[in-house]
Amino acid sequence: MSNLKGGGMIKRKDPKDHPITYMDVPSTDEYSLKVEELGDRF
């Protein structure tokens, strides 16, 4: 089951704009550590 809450599309204002994904997590502190441990950033 996904925690993604809906979605939408908007016109790019700049060609360098990129997709943004939002997720609902129980603890931002806990999950931010997991993200960094996996080598990513947010």
Backbone as XML, in Angstrom:
<?xml version="1.0"?>
<chain id="A" units="angstrom">
  <residue number="1" name="MET">
    <atom name="N" x="0.839" y="-1.183" z="0.000"/>
    <atom name="CA" x="0.000" y="0.000" z="0.000"/>
    <atom name="C" x="0.879" y="1.240" z="0.000"/>
  </residue>
  <residue number="2" name="SER">
    <atom name="N" x="0.536" y="2.199" z="-0.784"/>
    <atom name="CA" x="1.314" y="3.415" z="-0.921"/>
    <atom name="C" x="0.844" y="4.482" z="0.063"/>
  </residue>
  <residue number="3" name="ASN">
    <atom name="N" x="1.782" y="5.304" z="0.517"/>
    <atom name="CA" x="1.450" y="6.435" z="1.382"/>
    <atom name="C" x="1.321" y="7.730" z="0.590"/>
  </residue>
  <residue number="4" name="LEU">
    <atom name="N" x="1.366" y="7.643" z="-0.728"/>
    <atom name="CA" x="1.247" y="8.846" z="-1.535"/>
    <atom name="C" x="-0.180" y="9.369" z="-1.458"/>
  </residue>
  <residue number="5" name="LYS">
    <atom name="N" x="-0.313" y="10.661" z="-1.314"/>
    <atom name="CA" x="-1.625" y="11.293" z="-1.146"/>
    <atom name="C" x="-2.011" y="12.072" z="-2.396"/>
  </residue>
  <residue number="6" name="GLY">
    <atom name="N" x="-2.637" y="11.406" z="-3.335"/>
    <atom name="CA" x="-3.112" y="12.091" z="-4.533"/>
    <atom name="C" x="-1.970" y="12.503" z="-5.440"/>
  </residue>
  <residue number="7" name="GLY">
    <atom name="N" x="-2.194" y="13.466" z="-6.253"/>
    <atom name="CA" x="-1.155" y="13.932" z="-7.160"/>
    <atom name="C" x="-1.720" y="14.960" z="-8.111"/>
  </residue>
  <residue number="8" name="GLY">
    <atom name="N" x="-0.867" y="15.444" z="-8.961"/>
    <atom name="CA" x="-1.299" y="16.430" z="-9.932"/>
    <atom name="C" x="-0.156" y="16.776" z="-10.858"/>
  </residue>
  <residue number="9" name="MET">
    <atom name="N" x="-0.476" y="17.526" z="-11.873"/>
    <atom name="CA" x="0.532" y="17.957" z="-12.826"/>
    <atom name="C" x="0.388" y="19.454" z="-13.029"/>
  </residue>
  <residue number="10" name="ILE">
    <atom name="N" x="1.535" y="20.116" z="-13.128"/>
    <atom name="CA" x="1.530" y="21.547" z="-13.429"/>
    <atom name="C" x="2.510" y="21.796" z="-14.571"/>
  </residue>
  <residue number="11" name="LYS">
    <atom name="N" x="2.332" y="22.887" z="-15.249"/>
    <atom name="CA" x="3.219" y="23.253" z="-16.343"/>
    <atom name="C" x="4.553" y="23.726" z="-15.764"/>
  </residue>
  <residue number="12" name="ARG">
    <atom name="N" x="5.633" y="23.284" z="-16.365"/>
    <atom name="CA" x="6.960" y="23.719" z="-15.922"/>
    <atom name="C" x="7.133" y="25.206" z="-16.174"/>
  </residue>
  <residue number="13" name="LYS">
    <atom name="N" x="7.674" y="25.898" z="-15.186"/>
    <atom name="CA" x="7.975" y="27.319" z="-15.349"/>
    <atom name="C" x="9.366" y="27.494" z="-15.947"/>
  </residue>
  <residue number="14" name="ASP">
    <atom name="N" x="10.204" y="26.475" z="-15.760"/>
    <atom name="CA" x="11.580" y="26.504" z="-16.242"/>
    <atom name="C" x="11.932" y="25.094" z="-16.728"/>
  </residue>
  <residue number="15" name="PRO">
    <atom name="N" x="12.655" y="24.963" z="-17.821"/>
    <atom name="CA" x="13.022" y="23.632" z="-18.305"/>
    <atom name="C" x="13.827" y="22.806" z="-17.294"/>
  </residue>
  <residue number="16" name="LYS">
    <atom name="N" x="14.451" y="23.459" z="-16.338"/>
    <atom name="CA" x="15.240" y="22.759" z="-15.321"/>
    <atom name="C" x="14.380" y="22.230" z="-14.177"/>
  </residue>
  <residue number="17" name="ASP">
    <atom name="N" x="13.096" y="22.570" z="-14.144"/>
    <atom name="CA" x="12.201" y="22.062" z="-13.095"/>
    <atom name="C" x="12.153" y="20.539" z="-13.158"/>
  </residue>
  <residue number="18" name="HIS">
    <atom name="N" x="12.001" y="19.907" z="-12.016"/>
    <atom name="CA" x="11.973" y="18.449" z="-11.953"/>
    <atom name="C" x="10.801" y="17.987" z="-11.092"/>
  </residue>
  <residue number="19" name="PRO">
    <atom name="N" x="10.413" y="16.721" z="-11.228"/>
    <atom name="CA" x="9.291" y="16.192" z="-10.430"/>
    <atom name="C" x="9.588" y="16.231" z="-8.931"/>
  </residue>
  <residue number="20" name="ILE">
    <atom name="N" x="8.559" y="16.436" z="-8.146"/>
    <atom name="CA" x="8.658" y="16.430" z="-6.685"/>
    <atom name="C" x="7.641" y="15.421" z="-6.161"/>
  </residue>
  <residue number="21" name="THR">
    <atom name="N" x="8.099" y="14.536" z="-5.283"/>
    <atom name="CA" x="7.226" y="13.525" z="-4.705"/>
    <atom name="C" x="7.056" y="13.786" z="-3.218"/>
  </residue>
  <residue number="22" name="TYR">
    <atom name="N" x="5.824" y="13.777" z="-2.739"/>
    <atom name="CA" x="5.518" y="13.948" z="-1.329"/>
    <atom name="C" x="5.086" y="12.610" z="-0.755"/>
  </residue>
  <residue number="23" name="MET">
    <atom name="N" x="5.533" y="12.315" z="0.468"/>
    <atom name="CA" x="5.139" y="11.066" z="1.118"/>
    <atom name="C" x="4.754" y="11.361" z="2.565"/>
  </residue>
  <residue number="24" name="ASP">
    <atom name="N" x="3.815" y="10.584" z="3.061"/>
    <atom name="CA" x="3.366" y="10.697" z="4.446"/>
    <atom name="C" x="4.073" y="9.612" z="5.258"/>
  </residue>
  <residue number="25" name="VAL">
    <atom name="N" x="4.846" y="10.008" z="6.269"/>
    <atom name="CA" x="5.561" y="9.049" z="7.122"/>
    <atom name="C" x="5.216" y="9.328" z="8.582"/>
  </residue>
  <residue number="26" name="PRO">
    <atom name="N" x="5.293" y="8.298" z="9.431"/>
    <atom name="CA" x="4.950" y="8.473" z="10.841"/>
    <atom name="C" x="5.893" y="9.425" z="11.582"/>
  </residue>
  <residue number="27" name="SER">
    <atom name="N" x="7.181" y="9.422" z="11.212"/>
    <atom name="CA" x="8.160" y="10.263" z="11.903"/>
    <atom name="C" x="9.153" y="10.821" z="10.891"/>
  </residue>
  <residue number="28" name="THR">
    <atom name="N" x="9.156" y="12.142" z="10.690"/>
    <atom name="CA" x="10.101" y="12.729" z="9.744"/>
    <atom name="C" x="11.539" y="12.562" z="10.218"/>
  </residue>
  <residue number="29" name="ASP">
    <atom name="N" x="11.771" y="12.623" z="11.522"/>
    <atom name="CA" x="13.131" y="12.437" z="12.048"/>
    <atom name="C" x="13.635" y="11.033" z="11.734"/>
  </residue>
  <residue number="30" name="GLU">
    <atom name="N" x="12.821" y="10.026" z="12.013"/>
    <atom name="CA" x="13.209" y="8.635" z="11.775"/>
    <atom name="C" x="13.461" y="8.372" z="10.291"/>
  </residue>
  <residue number="31" name="TYR">
    <atom name="N" x="12.562" y="8.841" z="9.457"/>
    <atom name="CA" x="12.681" y="8.557" z="8.037"/>
    <atom name="C" x="13.747" y="9.407" z="7.360"/>
  </residue>
  <residue number="32" name="SER">
    <atom name="N" x="14.030" y="10.601" z="7.864"/>
    <atom name="CA" x="15.113" y="11.388" z="7.281"/>
    <atom name="C" x="16.452" y="10.691" z="7.515"/>
  </residue>
  <residue number="33" name="LEU">
    <atom name="N" x="16.616" y="10.045" z="8.669"/>
    <atom name="CA" x="17.830" y="9.265" z="8.921"/>
    <atom name="C" x="17.932" y="8.091" z="7.960"/>
  </residue>
  <residue number="34" name="LYS">
    <atom name="N" x="16.815" y="7.406" z="7.704"/>
    <atom name="CA" x="16.819" y="6.289" z="6.770"/>
    <atom name="C" x="17.198" y="6.751" z="5.371"/>
  </residue>
  <residue number="35" name="VAL">
    <atom name="N" x="16.675" y="7.895" z="4.965"/>
    <atom name="CA" x="16.989" y="8.446" z="3.637"/>
    <atom name="C" x="18.492" y="8.694" z="3.535"/>
  </residue>
  <residue number="36" name="GLU">
    <atom name="N" x="19.071" y="9.330" z="4.553"/>
    <atom name="CA" x="20.505" y="9.631" z="4.528"/>
    <atom name="C" x="21.342" y="8.358" z="4.583"/>
  </residue>
  <residue number="37" name="GLU">
    <atom name="N" x="20.912" y="7.364" z="5.357"/>
    <atom name="CA" x="21.638" y="6.090" z="5.437"/>
    <atom name="C" x="21.678" y="5.397" z="4.080"/>
  </residue>
  <residue number="38" name="LEU">
    <atom name="N" x="20.636" y="5.601" z="3.292"/>
    <atom name="CA" x="20.573" y="4.993" z="1.951"/>
    <atom name="C" x="21.265" y="5.833" z="0.904"/>
  </residue>
  <residue number="39" name="GLY">
    <atom name="N" x="21.872" y="6.957" z="1.306"/>
    <atom name="CA" x="22.659" y="7.763" z="0.393"/>
    <atom name="C" x="21.915" y="8.828" z="-0.380"/>
  </residue>
  <residue number="40" name="ASP">
    <atom name="N" x="20.720" y="9.174" z="0.071"/>
    <atom name="CA" x="19.950" y="10.203" z="-0.628"/>
    <atom name="C" x="19.811" y="11.430" z="0.271"/>
  </residue>
  <residue number="41" name="ARG">
    <atom name="N" x="19.138" y="12.418" z="-0.226"/>
    <atom name="CA" x="18.904" y="13.634" z="0.565"/>
    <atom name="C" x="17.523" y="14.172" z="0.224"/>
  </residue>
  <residue number="42" name="PHE">
    <atom name="N" x="17.052" y="15.063" z="1.048"/>
    <atom name="CA" x="15.774" y="15.703" z="0.761"/>
    <atom name="C" x="15.797" y="17.117" z="1.251"/>
  </residue>
</chain>
